[in-house]
Amino acid sequence: MKILITGASCALGKNLISELLKTEQFSVRLLEHRSPVRKENCEIFQGGLQDIDSLGTACSEVDTVVHLAALTHSFSRKEYFKINEEGTKNLINACKEKNVRRFIFVSSAAASEEGGDYGVSKLRGEELIQKSGLDWVILRPSEVYGLEMEEGIGKLVAWVEKFPIIPVIGDGSYFLSPVSVNDVVQVMAEILSNDSIQKETLNLCGPEKMTMNELIDRLAQIQKVQIKKIYLPIWFVKVGIGVLSIFKSSIAFADQIPRLLCRKDQSIDKTQAILPYHPRKIEEGLLFLQSKTQPI
């Protein structure tokens, strides 16, 4: 089976490629945009979601597209929709032109009208795929942590380990569902192997929901450190990000606030009814990660 992966240079993409190359079942082609992808035993095609010709070339003789490419941080609202909506539409058209049979879209648990510009742009991408006529599967991962996952939960894990004071946006009562990247890529490989899974939107969340406060406490307990949480009013964070945006600072983006605070469907009941999906609790996931990163 020949697979094209867009966004292959992202951390999730790199982990997925490593998982797929463990078996000879898949022939992997990568769409390389700005960041180089150094993976042996993969075809490398140059191009981007706005380059119609390169998309057509990359999709030629492909069975399945795994669409990971997305704009996740931007100062411009228009750019989110240009890449995440219009770019997805361009890729869908290339798939239809080249008779690609299956389309796996990696969306987000924050894909909703409440999820800020990023969340809305991913939701619009989902809607395009559902109307495409292709055999599609939409995956909604929550907060993914693991090898090379240096943002989000990965950054929080490092902060708890290094710093005695952890800033918390708002009162910390919003819910998260951390999931190991190993669990995510394993179930993605299972989906790619199972053609019978079609026209399904599946959540790839962890086995537990917890508030930000509970997560920080759990991480401190796992790492056996003492920390203190400092609560930052949402209005204060917005003002701070607004000031940073004037100077085009990439420390934080306004869109990250609604993405973090929005309500999310974190139930994995449907996913587990269709697939053998048994994600690790965060303690087990971090222990597994530690075993992978320790020198032999």
Buried (B, 14 or more C-beta within 10 A) or exposed (E): BBBBBBBBBBBBBBBBBEBBBEEEEBBBBBBBBEEEBEBEEBEBBEBBBEBBEBBBBBBBEBBBBBBBBBBBEBBEBEBBBBBBBBBBBBBBBBBBEBEBEBBBBBBBBBBBEBBBBBBBBBBBBBEBBBEBEBBBBBBBBBBBBBBEBEBBBBEBBEBBBEEEEBEBBBEBEBBBBBBBBBBBBBBBBBBBEEEEBEEBBBBBBBBBBBBBBBBBBBBBEBEEEEBEBEEBEEEEBEEEBEEBBEEEEEEBBBBBBBBBBBEBBBEBEBBBEBBEBEBBBBEEBBEBBEEEEEEE
